[in-house]
């Protein structure tokens, strides 16, 4: 019967041998580079945008629920120079401080010099007047020089002005 107290020491010795083998197989690369991938650098973009919503006909399949449908059209300026088209669904009564919406928009243009497109997914909830908003890149939606993009956007509402900050990553080959 093997001695269970020796098992951790054997595992440590096997790990050390594996590291030495990898170092010998790739002497130009430190062992730490072989065992982990370098983190992808998060980039930052900011600017302003103009948005237009156009009511769409109600969807009769909701069984009479009060769900509003809107076409979205946006023009982004700043580090993101792009246009977008999308659709939004909303429900609730914002004047009473409770509402929610979801939206998808397809963005086409240039992001810090990278031309392409991607989709953004919105999830907004207002509860007792407090707004929680999440806007994320739809995984796998990037194309062109923006293929593989991921990230989140923050929308800032100020009187008479809409602005955004966008923290995103691109695959190493596109940075």
Secondary structure, DSSP 8 states (H G I E B T S, - for coil): ---TTTHHHHHHHHHHHHHHHHHHHTTTS-HHHHHS------EEEEEEEEEEEEE----GGGTT---EEEEEEEEEEESEEEEEEEEEEEEEEGGGTEEEEEEEEEEEEEETTEEEEEEEEEEEEEETTEEEEEEEE-TT--EETTTT-EEEEEEEEETTEEEEEEEEE--GGG-
